[in-house]
Amino acid sequence: MSQTSELIFAPELDQPIRYIERTRNYYLGLGYDNPYVWAHFIDVPFTPLAKPLNQSVLALITTAVPYDADKGPQGPGAPYNAAAKFYQPYLKRVIDEVDLRIAHVGVDRKNANMEDSNCWFPLAAAKRALSSGRIQALSPHFYGLPTNRSQRHTLEIDAPIILEMLKVDKVDVAVLIPNCPICHQKPELISALPRGSRYTHSSHGCC
């Protein structure tokens, strides 16, 4: 560590991971002609709550995927498993048994908690919010957002499908739950839904 006057500074390398820059360099290293272009809005498409949270229906939108034993290792400590990816938005009932996995996304498998599913899908926390009266109701379904790297596909196909699902379930507030650096731009793209929609979007990263 270096010292200036009485202030002790952290080492130069002690700073947040520059994952956007790293991802761009990674794509160039794979031989692509152009670096990966991240979604970046000048005007943040935030919609204030139309009514108090305790009078609102809450939905969870996740990039995690239901466990499928036929798609290879997906448990704690499993290596990256592209075979477990999904490419169509889905909805599942919150009252059913929920077993979501994240082996299909690029996370820090050495340091991330791969055993506690609450880290990547806070359904239990949402149910506690319902029990305590913080929200009026929980949507009867939760919704799966594919980790397709195509921004155009996300905006033109996946986002409208998710929006229709939310409308059917009369959702007021949506919490979007990304699970890896690439996943993090999915909520940003979903939040670009038409301003006329009545949804407030919030994002939540994995632990």
C-alpha positions as CSV (number, residue, x, y, z in Angstrom):
1,M,0.0,0.0,0.0
2,S,1.1,3.5,-0.6
3,Q,0.8,6.4,1.8
4,T,0.2,10.1,1.1
5,S,0.3,12.4,4.2
6,E,-1.8,10.5,6.8
7,L,-4.0,8.7,4.3
8,I,-3.4,5.0,3.5
9,F,-4.6,4.1,0.1
10,A,-5.5,0.6,-1.1
11,P,-3.3,-1.1,-3.7
12,E,-3.8,0.1,-7.3
13,L,-5.3,-3.3,-8.3
14,D,-7.9,-3.1,-5.4
15,Q,-10.9,-1.9,-7.4
16,P,-14.2,-3.1,-8.7
17,I,-14.0,-5.8,-11.5
18,R,-14.2,-4.1,-14.9
19,Y,-16.4,-6.8,-16.2
20,I,-17.8,-4.7,-19.2
21,E,-14.3,-4.0,-20.4
22,R,-13.3,-7.6,-19.8
23,T,-16.2,-8.9,-21.7
24,R,-15.4,-6.7,-24.7
25,N,-11.8,-7.9,-24.7
26,Y,-13.0,-11.5,-24.3
27,Y,-15.1,-11.2,-27.5
28,L,-12.3,-9.7,-29.4
29,G,-10.0,-12.5,-28.2
30,L,-12.5,-15.0,-29.6
31,G,-12.0,-13.5,-33.0
32,Y,-15.1,-11.4,-33.4
33,D,-14.6,-8.3,-35.6
34,N,-16.2,-5.9,-33.1
35,P,-16.3,-5.9,-29.3
36,Y,-19.5,-6.7,-27.5
37,V,-21.8,-3.6,-27.3
38,W,-23.6,-3.2,-24.0
39,A,-27.0,-1.7,-23.7
40,H,-26.7,1.8,-22.3
41,F,-29.5,4.3,-22.0
42,I,-29.1,8.0,-21.7
43,D,-32.6,8.4,-20.3
44,V,-33.2,5.9,-17.5
45,P,-36.6,4.4,-18.2
46,F,-37.9,4.4,-14.6
47,T,-41.6,4.4,-13.9
48,P,-42.6,5.5,-10.3
49,L,-45.1,3.4,-8.4
50,A,-48.6,4.1,-9.5
51,K,-49.9,3.2,-6.0
52,P,-48.3,2.2,-2.7
53,L,-46.3,-1.0,-2.6
54,N,-48.6,-2.5,0.0
55,Q,-51.4,-2.2,-2.6
56,S,-49.4,-3.7,-5.4
57,V,-49.0,-7.1,-7.0
58,L,-45.3,-8.1,-7.1
59,A,-43.7,-10.4,-9.8
60,L,-40.3,-12.0,-10.0
61,I,-38.5,-12.2,-13.4
62,T,-35.3,-14.3,-13.4
63,T,-32.6,-15.5,-15.7
64,A,-32.4,-18.8,-13.7
65,V,-33.7,-21.9,-15.3
66,P,-35.8,-24.8,-14.0
67,Y,-33.7,-27.9,-13.3
68,D,-33.7,-30.5,-16.0
69,A,-31.8,-33.7,-15.2
70,D,-31.4,-34.5,-18.9
71,K,-29.2,-31.4,-19.4
72,G,-26.1,-32.4,-17.5
73,P,-24.5,-31.1,-14.3
74,Q,-26.4,-28.2,-12.8
75,G,-25.8,-28.6,-9.0
76,P,-23.5,-26.8,-6.6
77,G,-20.0,-26.6,-8.0
78,A,-21.1,-27.6,-11.5
79,P,-19.0,-26.2,-14.3
80,Y,-20.4,-23.8,-16.9
81,N,-23.1,-25.8,-18.7
82,A,-24.3,-24.2,-22.0
83,A,-26.6,-27.2,-22.6
84,A,-28.8,-26.0,-19.7
85,K,-29.6,-22.7,-21.4
86,F,-33.2,-21.8,-22.3
87,Y,-34.3,-19.7,-25.3
88,Q,-38.0,-19.2,-24.7
89,P,-39.6,-17.1,-21.9
90,Y,-41.4,-19.2,-19.4
91,L,-43.8,-18.9,-16.5
92,K,-44.1,-21.2,-13.5
93,R,-46.5,-21.2,-10.6
94,V,-45.1,-19.9,-7.3
95,I,-47.2,-22.4,-5.3
96,D,-45.4,-25.4,-7.0
97,E,-42.1,-26.8,-6.0
98,V,-39.4,-24.5,-7.3
99,D,-36.0,-25.8,-8.3
100,L,-34.1,-23.2,-10.3
101,R,-30.4,-23.5,-11.3
102,I,-27.7,-21.2,-12.7
103,A,-25.2,-23.5,-14.2
104,H,-25.9,-22.0,-17.6
105,V,-24.6,-18.5,-16.7
106,G,-21.1,-17.2,-16.2
107,V,-20.6,-16.6,-12.5
108,D,-17.6,-16.8,-10.2
109,R,-17.9,-20.5,-9.3
110,K,-14.9,-20.2,-6.9
111,N,-16.4,-17.5,-4.6
112,A,-20.1,-17.4,-5.4
113,N,-22.5,-19.4,-3.2
114,M,-23.9,-22.1,-5.5
115,E,-25.8,-23.9,-2.8
116,D,-28.3,-21.3,-1.5
117,S,-30.9,-20.7,-4.2
118,N,-32.1,-17.6,-2.3
119,C,-29.0,-15.9,-3.7
120,W,-30.4,-16.1,-7.3
121,F,-34.1,-16.4,-6.7
122,P,-35.6,-14.5,-3.7
123,L,-39.0,-16.1,-3.7
124,A,-38.8,-16.7,0.1
125,A,-38.1,-13.0,0.6
126,A,-41.0,-12.1,-1.5
127,K,-43.3,-14.4,0.5
128,R,-42.1,-12.8,3.7
129,A,-42.9,-9.3,2.2
130,L,-46.4,-10.6,1.6
131,S,-46.8,-12.0,5.1
132,S,-45.6,-8.7,6.6
133,G,-48.0,-6.7,4.5
134,R,-45.3,-4.9,2.5
135,I,-47.0,-6.0,-0.7
136,Q,-50.6,-6.7,-1.3
137,A,-50.1,-9.9,-3.3
138,L,-47.5,-12.0,-5.1
139,S,-48.1,-12.8,-8.7
140,P,-49.4,-16.4,-9.2
141,H,-46.4,-17.0,-11.5
142,F,-42.7,-16.1,-11.8
143,Y,-41.2,-15.6,-15.2
144,G,-38.1,-16.7,-16.9
145,L,-36.1,-14.4,-19.2
146,P,-33.7,-16.1,-21.5
147,T,-30.0,-15.0,-21.5
148,N,-30.0,-14.7,-25.2
149,R,-27.1,-12.3,-26.1
150,S,-29.1,-10.7,-28.9
151,Q,-30.4,-7.3,-27.8
152,R,-32.7,-7.2,-30.8
153,H,-34.3,-10.5,-29.9
154,T,-34.7,-9.5,-26.3
155,L,-36.4,-6.2,-27.2
156,E,-38.5,-7.4,-30.1
157,I,-39.5,-10.9,-28.9
158,D,-38.7,-11.8,-25.3
159,A,-39.7,-8.5,-23.7
160,P,-43.2,-8.3,-25.3
161,I,-43.9,-11.9,-24.3
162,I,-42.9,-11.2,-20.7
163,L,-45.1,-8.0,-20.8
164,E,-48.1,-10.0,-21.9
165,M,-47.6,-12.5,-19.1
166,L,-47.5,-9.7,-16.6
167,K,-50.6,-8.1,-18.0
168,V,-52.5,-11.4,-17.7
169,D,-51.5,-11.8,-14.1
170,K,-52.3,-8.1,-13.3
171,V,-48.8,-7.4,-12.0
172,D,-48.0,-3.9,-10.7
173,V,-44.3,-4.2,-9.8
174,A,-41.7,-6.4,-11.3
175,V,-38.4,-7.3,-9.7
176,L,-35.8,-8.4,-12.3
177,I,-33.2,-10.8,-11.1
178,P,-30.0,-11.1,-13.3
179,N,-27.4,-13.7,-12.4
180,C,-24.3,-12.9,-14.4
181,P,-22.6,-9.9,-16.1
182,I,-24.3,-10.6,-19.4
183,C,-27.6,-11.2,-17.6
184,H,-27.4,-7.8,-16.0
185,Q,-28.2,-6.0,-19.2
186,K,-31.4,-8.1,-19.6
187,P,-33.3,-6.1,-17.0
188,E,-32.0,-2.9,-18.6
189,L,-33.5,-4.0,-21.9
190,I,-36.7,-5.2,-20.3
191,S,-37.0,-1.9,-18.5
192,A,-37.2,-0.3,-21.9
193,L,-40.7,-1.6,-22.3
194,P,-43.1,1.2,-23.6
195,R,-43.6,4.1,-21.3
196,G,-47.3,3.5,-21.5
197,S,-47.0,0.2,-19.6
198,R,-47.9,0.5,-16.0
199,Y,-45.0,-1.4,-14.5
200,T,-42.3,-0.3,-12.1
201,H,-39.1,-2.3,-12.6
202,S,-36.5,-3.0,-10.0
203,S,-33.3,-5.0,-10.5
204,H,-31.5,-7.3,-8.1
205,G,-28.1,-8.9,-8.5
206,C,-27.1,-12.3,-7.3
207,C,-25.2,-12.8,-4.1
